[in-house]
Amino acid sequence: MFFLIGVVAILWSIETVAVQNASFSGAQGVIYSPGYPDDYGNQLNQYYIITVDPGYFIHLTLYDFETEACCDKLYIWNGADTSAPTIANVSGDATGMMFSSSGNVMTLLFSTDITGQERGFAIHYEMVQKDTQYSEPSTCQSGLFTSGLGFVTSPSWPSNYPNDITCNYLMTMPKGRVMLTFVAFSTEACCDKVEIYDGPNATYPKLAILSGNSVSNTTYYSTQQSLFLTFYSDYTQNDKGFSAYYKQV
């Protein structure tokens, strides 16, 4: 969401595989791997069933995706169970990938083996009308980020952001501080930038000015309950922009 304001030993053992199920039925939401953004567990079989209104289909965007490439996989089916046609099997670094169903139900299974863990994933799903081409919002959207864990992305991400745009994002936690981690970042190095402020607006101390493509997996912390971020682009050239998760710490 966005808002636009004027402002050295390995022990092998036999363990029981954890099988869990989660259901989602809202018009949109974010699905997280167990423990995200900390490492997920071994030997998981986590099912996610997404159901939206009849006459609509489901669009997925992988806001963040990092798993053990060989062995920890997300399986996606185009229907209510695993007998439906397979849409994709995903593992490794797949941040920014997108998938769509052809009906109003989608089944996901996250399966992990007995060794090796990564950060996991955050997947945005959205109910979309049939017979329309999906595209991420290309303008800043209104909203205030107050949940203990969430995502901010540039307009149109993972497609290219527009030229000549300014977006402001305010993350405010009920207590503690804000941690912000960029999982993907690519902007025009000279001119399209993100500025981060240690407080609720741009009058507070500046923590960083970011541009280019060397920022991924970089983390910033506020010293108080709020963190303010501004993204602006110039009139020429553009790029994919950024995806970042914030968390109360």
C-alpha positions as CSV (number, residue, x, y, z in Angstrom):
1,M,0.0,0.0,0.0
2,F,1.0,3.6,-0.5
3,F,-0.2,7.0,0.6
4,L,0.4,10.3,-1.2
5,I,0.7,13.3,1.0
6,G,1.8,16.8,0.6
7,V,4.1,15.5,3.1
8,V,30.4,-27.9,13.1
9,A,28.3,-30.9,13.6
10,I,25.1,-31.9,12.0
11,L,22.8,-34.2,13.9
12,W,20.4,-36.3,11.9
13,S,17.2,-37.4,13.4
14,I,13.8,-38.6,12.3
15,E,11.2,-35.9,13.0
16,T,7.5,-35.7,12.4
17,V,6.6,-33.5,9.4
18,A,4.4,-30.5,10.5
19,V,1.2,-30.3,8.5
20,Q,-0.8,-27.1,8.8
21,N,-3.6,-25.4,6.8
22,A,-4.5,-21.7,6.4
23,S,-7.4,-20.3,4.5
24,F,-7.8,-16.8,3.0
25,S,-11.0,-15.3,1.6
26,G,-10.6,-11.5,1.5
27,A,-10.3,-9.4,-1.6
28,Q,-6.6,-9.1,-1.0
29,G,-4.0,-9.9,1.6
30,V,-0.4,-11.0,2.3
31,I,0.6,-14.7,2.9
32,Y,3.7,-15.3,5.0
33,S,5.8,-18.4,5.4
34,P,6.0,-19.7,9.0
35,G,8.2,-17.3,11.1
36,Y,8.7,-14.8,8.4
37,P,11.0,-12.8,8.2
38,D,13.0,-15.1,10.4
39,D,13.9,-18.5,9.0
40,Y,11.1,-21.0,8.5
41,G,11.3,-24.5,10.0
42,N,12.5,-27.8,8.6
43,Q,10.1,-30.6,7.5
44,L,7.0,-28.4,7.0
45,N,4.0,-29.0,4.8
46,Q,2.1,-25.8,5.0
47,Y,-1.1,-25.5,2.9
48,Y,-2.7,-22.2,1.9
49,I,-6.1,-22.1,0.3
50,I,-7.2,-18.8,-1.3
51,T,-10.9,-18.4,-2.2
52,V,-12.4,-15.2,-3.7
53,D,-15.8,-14.4,-5.1
54,P,-17.2,-16.4,-8.0
55,G,-16.6,-14.8,-11.3
56,Y,-13.1,-13.5,-10.2
57,F,-9.6,-14.9,-10.4
58,I,-6.6,-14.6,-8.1
59,H,-3.4,-12.8,-8.9
60,L,-0.2,-13.5,-6.8
61,T,2.9,-11.3,-6.5
62,L,5.9,-12.6,-4.7
63,Y,6.8,-9.5,-2.7
64,D,9.7,-11.5,-1.2
65,F,10.8,-15.1,-1.9
66,E,14.0,-16.8,-0.7
67,T,14.1,-20.5,0.0
68,E,16.7,-23.3,-0.1
69,A,16.8,-23.7,-3.9
70,C,17.3,-27.5,-4.0
71,C,14.7,-28.6,-1.5
72,D,12.3,-26.1,0.0
73,K,9.6,-25.4,-2.6
74,L,6.3,-23.6,-3.0
75,Y,3.8,-25.5,-5.2
76,I,0.9,-23.6,-6.7
77,W,-2.3,-25.3,-8.1
78,N,-5.1,-23.8,-10.2
79,G,-8.0,-25.0,-8.0
80,A,-9.2,-26.2,-4.7
81,D,-6.8,-29.1,-4.1
82,T,-3.6,-30.7,-5.3
83,S,-5.4,-32.6,-8.1
84,A,-6.0,-29.3,-10.0
85,P,-3.6,-28.3,-12.8
86,T,-0.2,-27.1,-11.6
87,I,0.6,-23.4,-12.1
88,A,4.2,-23.4,-10.8
89,N,6.8,-24.9,-8.5
90,V,9.0,-22.2,-7.0
91,S,12.2,-22.2,-5.0
92,G,15.4,-20.2,-4.5
93,D,15.3,-16.5,-5.2
94,A,12.0,-15.7,-6.9
95,T,11.2,-12.2,-5.6
96,G,9.0,-10.3,-8.1
97,M,7.5,-13.3,-9.9
98,M,3.7,-13.2,-10.6
99,F,1.1,-15.9,-11.1
100,S,-2.6,-16.0,-11.8
101,S,-5.4,-18.5,-11.5
102,S,-8.2,-19.1,-14.1
103,G,-10.8,-19.5,-11.4
104,N,-11.7,-18.3,-7.9
105,V,-9.7,-20.8,-5.9
106,M,-6.0,-21.4,-5.6
107,T,-4.1,-23.9,-3.5
108,L,-0.5,-23.4,-2.3
109,L,1.8,-25.9,-0.5
110,F,5.1,-24.9,1.1
111,S,7.2,-28.0,1.7
112,T,10.6,-28.1,3.3
113,D,13.2,-30.8,3.8
114,I,15.2,-31.8,7.0
115,T,18.1,-29.4,6.5
116,G,18.7,-25.8,5.4
117,Q,16.5,-22.7,6.0
118,E,16.1,-19.3,4.5
119,R,13.9,-16.2,5.2
120,G,10.9,-17.7,3.3
121,F,8.3,-15.6,1.6
122,A,5.7,-12.9,1.6
123,I,3.1,-13.2,-1.2
124,H,0.5,-10.6,-2.0
125,Y,-2.8,-12.0,-3.4
126,E,-5.6,-10.0,-4.9
127,M,-9.0,-10.7,-6.3
128,V,-9.2,-9.6,-10.0
129,Q,-12.0,-9.5,-12.5
130,K,-11.9,-12.1,-15.2
131,D,-11.0,-11.1,-18.8
132,T,-9.0,-8.1,-17.6
133,Q,-5.2,-7.8,-17.8
134,Y,-3.8,-7.4,-14.3
135,S,-1.4,-4.6,-13.5
136,E,-0.1,-3.3,-10.2
137,P,-1.3,0.2,-9.2
138,S,0.8,2.8,-11.0
139,T,0.2,5.7,-8.6
140,C,0.7,6.2,-4.9
141,Q,-2.2,4.8,-2.9
142,S,-3.5,6.3,0.4
143,G,-2.8,4.4,3.6
144,L,-1.0,4.4,6.9
145,F,1.2,1.4,7.8
146,T,0.6,0.4,11.4
147,S,0.6,-3.4,11.5
148,G,3.5,-5.1,13.3
149,L,4.7,-6.6,10.0
150,G,4.0,-5.5,6.4
151,F,5.3,-4.4,3.0
152,V,5.9,-1.2,1.1
153,T,6.6,-1.2,-2.7
154,S,7.1,1.3,-5.4
155,P,4.2,2.0,-7.7
156,S,3.7,-0.8,-10.3
157,W,6.3,-3.1,-8.7
158,P,7.6,-5.5,-10.0
159,S,6.9,-3.7,-13.2
160,N,8.7,-0.3,-13.8
161,Y,7.5,2.7,-11.8
162,P,6.3,5.8,-13.6
163,N,8.3,8.9,-14.3
164,D,7.8,12.1,-12.4
165,I,6.2,10.7,-9.2
166,T,6.6,11.3,-5.5
167,C,5.3,8.8,-2.9
168,N,5.5,9.1,0.9
169,Y,5.2,6.1,3.2
170,L,4.7,6.4,7.0
171,M,5.3,3.4,9.2
172,T,4.2,3.8,12.8
173,M,4.3,1.0,15.4
174,P,2.2,1.0,18.6
175,K,5.4,0.6,20.5
176,G,9.1,-0.1,20.0
177,R,11.0,0.8,16.8
178,V,10.6,0.2,13.1
179,M,12.9,-2.2,11.2
180,L,12.9,-1.7,7.4
181,T,14.6,-4.3,5.1
182,F,14.8,-3.9,1.3
183,V,14.5,-7.3,-0.4
184,A,14.6,-5.8,-4.0
185,F,15.9,-2.4,-5.1
186,S,16.6,-1.1,-8.6
187,T,16.2,2.6,-9.6
188,E,17.8,5.0,-12.0
189,A,21.1,5.7,-10.1
190,C,21.4,9.4,-10.8
191,C,17.9,10.6,-10.3
192,D,15.3,8.3,-8.8
193,K,15.8,8.0,-5.1
194,V,14.5,6.8,-1.7
195,E,15.0,8.9,1.3
196,I,14.5,7.5,4.8
197,Y,13.8,9.6,7.9
198,D,14.0,8.7,11.6
199,G,10.6,9.9,12.5
200,P,7.1,10.6,11.3
201,N,8.0,13.1,8.5
202,A,10.8,14.7,6.5
203,T,11.8,17.2,9.2
204,Y,13.4,14.4,11.2
205,P,17.0,13.2,10.9
206,K,17.7,11.5,7.6
207,L,19.0,7.9,7.8
208,A,19.8,7.3,4.2
209,I,19.5,8.3,0.5
210,L,19.3,5.3,-1.7
211,S,19.4,4.8,-5.5
212,G,20.9,2.4,-8.1
213,N,20.8,-1.4,-7.5
214,S,23.1,-2.2,-4.6
215,V,20.6,-1.8,-1.7
216,S,18.9,-5.2,-1.6
217,N,19.0,-7.0,1.8
218,T,20.0,-3.7,3.5
219,T,18.2,-2.9,6.8
220,Y,17.5,0.4,8.6
221,Y,16.2,1.0,12.1
222,S,14.3,4.0,13.6
223,T,15.1,5.2,17.1
224,Q,11.4,5.7,17.8
225,Q,8.0,4.4,16.8
226,S,7.9,5.9,13.3
227,L,9.9,5.7,10.1
228,F,9.1,8.0,7.1
229,L,10.2,7.1,3.5
230,T,9.9,9.2,0.4
231,F,10.4,7.9,-3.2
232,Y,10.7,10.2,-6.1
233,S,11.5,9.8,-9.8
234,D,12.5,12.3,-12.5
235,Y,11.1,12.9,-16.0
236,T,13.3,10.3,-17.8
237,Q,14.1,6.6,-17.5
238,N,12.8,4.3,-14.8
239,D,13.3,0.9,-13.4
240,K,11.6,-1.8,-11.3
241,G,11.8,0.2,-8.0
242,F,11.7,-1.6,-4.7
243,S,10.1,-4.0,-2.3
244,A,10.7,-3.8,1.4
245,Y,9.3,-5.3,4.6
246,Y,8.9,-3.4,7.8
247,K,8.6,-4.9,11.3
248,Q,8.1,-3.8,14.8
249,V,11.2,-4.5,17.0
